[in-house]
């Protein structure tokens, strides 16, 4: 089977929404370490390699919104599509206490090869989808681990991240906080966005309304949980967009 660095579902769906999932997959392409980063299968199944459950939520959410969905098809440990090209964490050598053997001696030439074969094709495709309409709204779906090694447990069910553009995020946070069973993080468990990341590149740079959602990954382990969260989030996003007037 021919390897492709991204997957698009519903390219012809008409809605203005675009759902993205940068960390959808823990795939290591065959041309990187023969398809292995030198990590055990258990480590590749952890959050260090991808965002567990996020792709299923993203696909179901896009279907519910009648919108396209694009998912990266390579592990964040190979090269992180949610970092700028000059970000020092673009290719991680150590993540949450785990050394990445195949990345220990990565040089500039190898980074450029991964950029050309993985990172740049994904972002080119994402840019084309975002440009299909003048009024695109981007939703970036991620997940986070309930606890990093040596750190306190994370109590949030959902985090909403924003930086330069709060138009959609602010009313979405308000709507989510109206749910009595949810603990909502504002710029938690991470703060805002990084220069050159996906939202900065495809939303903020083009003044497109956007929201980055982080779901705790123990809440979206199964296909049923993923679809249930998509069904729950979709009307909230639509209401937040209406409230924001975007």
N, C-alpha and C positions, 0 to 999 in steps of 0.2 A: 504494500500500500504506500502510495506517495505521501510523504510528510508535507503538511501545510502549517504555517506558523499561527494561523488564526482560523476561527470558525464564525460564520455569519448565519444567523437564522432570521427569516422574515425580512429579507432585504427589500421586498416590495410592499411591506405593510405601510399604510398611509399616515399613521399618527405622527405628530411632531416630536414625540419622545424618541430618544435613543438611549438604550440601556447598554452599558459596557461592563465588562468584567476583566480587569487586567490580570488578576491572579487566579484565573479559572482552573488551571491545569498544573499537575506536577510532572508533566511529560519532559523527558530529556531527549532532545532530538538525536538521531543516530550519528550525526556528525560531531556531536559533543561527547567526548569520552566513550565513544562506541555505544552511546545511549545510557551512560551511567555517570554520576558525579562521584562515585565511590562511597556513597552513603547506603546504609542498610535500608531495606524496604520500610521498616518502621519509621525511620527518620523522614523518608520521602512521603510518608502518609501524614506527617505532622504539618502544623501551620507554617513551619519554616520554609516548606517547599511550595505551598500554594495556600489559597483561602478555602478550606473545606466548606462545602455546601453553598458557596457563593454563586457558582455557575448555575446550579439548579434553580436558585431563587431568581437570578438574572433572566434566565430563559423563560421561566413561568411568568415573571413580571412583564417582560416584553410581550409575551403572548396576550396577557390580560389587558395591556395598554394598546394592543394592536400596533406594536412598534418593532423596529429592527433591534437585534441584539448582536453584539460582537464580543467574542471571548478569545483571549490570547491562548495559544496552544503550546506554551512552554513554561517551565517552572521559573518562578521568580529567582531561584538560585542559579539558573543558567545566565539570565540577564533580566533585570527588573524593568518591565515596561512602565511602571509607575514612578520612574525616576528620570530626571534630566540626563542627557548624554554625558554631561560633565560631573554628575553627582558621584562622590567617592563610594557610595553604597550601590552603585549600578550593578556590580558583580561582587557579591558577598563572599568573603573567605571564612567568616565566623558569624554564626547566627544563633542567638539564644543558647549559647554554650556549646554549639556543635560546629566543629571544623568541617569545611567543605573540601574534601581532598582534591577534586579535579580543578578547583579554583585557586589552590594555594600558590601556584606559579603562573597564573594567567598573565600574559603580557599585553601590551597595547595592540599588537597585531591580532591576537585572539579576540580581544574585546571588539575590535573593528569588524572581525568576521561575524561575530554574534550579532552585532548591530545590523549589519547588512542582510543577514539571512533570517533574522527573527524580529528584532525590535522595530526596525524601520518599516518593513512590510506591514506589520500590525498597525503602526501609527498612520501609515499612508491609507490603509483601508478604513480606519476609524475616521480620519479626516474627510474622506470621500462620503461616508455615511452621514457625518455631521453636516456636510455642505449640501445635502440633497434638498433641504428646505432652508428658507431664510429665518424661520422661527423655531429652530431646533432647541429642545430642552434635553440636557444630558443628565442621566442618573447613573452614577458609578457604584457598582455593587461590590462590597468587600465583606470579609468576616474576620473576627479576631478570636484568639484563644482565651479561655476563661482565666488563665493564669500563666504568666511567664515564670521561668525558673528563678526561684529566690525572691519573687515579687508577691505583693498582696493579691488576693483574688479580685477579679473585676466584676463588680455588681451590675453593670449596665446590661440591658438586653439589646439595646440599639444605641449606636452612636451616630450623630450627624456632624460631619466635618465641613467647615467652610473657612474661607479666608477673605479674599477681596470682594466676593459677591455673596451677599446674604439674602438676596431677593426670594429665592425659593426655600432656602434652609431655615430661615427664621420662622415663617408660618408653618413649616413642616414640623419643627421642634415643638411649637405650640400645640399643634394637632396631636402629635405623639404623646405629649405630656398629659393630654386629656384622657388617655387610656389608664385606668386605675391599676392595671396589672403590670404596667411596664415601668422600668427604670431607664430613663433616657440620658445619654451622655451628650453634652454639647462640646464639640471638639475633644471628645474622649472616645476611645482610649488614646488617641493621638491628637495632636494639635494642628488644625487647619490643613494647609497644603504646602508642598515643597515647590520651590522654583523649578519649572520645567517638567513637573509631573503631568499626568494625563489631563486632569481638570484644568490646570494652568494653560496647557498647550491647546486643548480643543474647546474649552468653554470660556475661561476668563479672557484669553487673548482675543476671542471673537465676540465677547460680550453676550455669550449665550447663558441663559439661566441654567443652574445646575444644582445638584445635590450629591454628596458622597455619603453612602449609607454603610455602616459597619454593623453586622449582626453577630452576636456571640455564637461561635460555631457549634456549641453543644445544643443549640436550639434548632439547628437546621441540618441535622445528621441524616435524615431520611427524605425520600422524595415527597412523601406526604407533608412533612414539616415545611419543606421548601415551598411547595405549592401553597400551603396555608398562609405562610408569611407573604408570599406574593399577592395573594388575594386580599390580605389585610392591608398591605402597603399601597396597593394601586389606587384605591379611592382616596387615601390620605394624600398621596402625591397630586392627584387631580384637584382635590380641594385646596391644597396649599398653592398650587399654580393659579387657581381662580382667585384666591385671597390676595396673592401677590400681584395679580394683574399682569402676569407674564405669559 
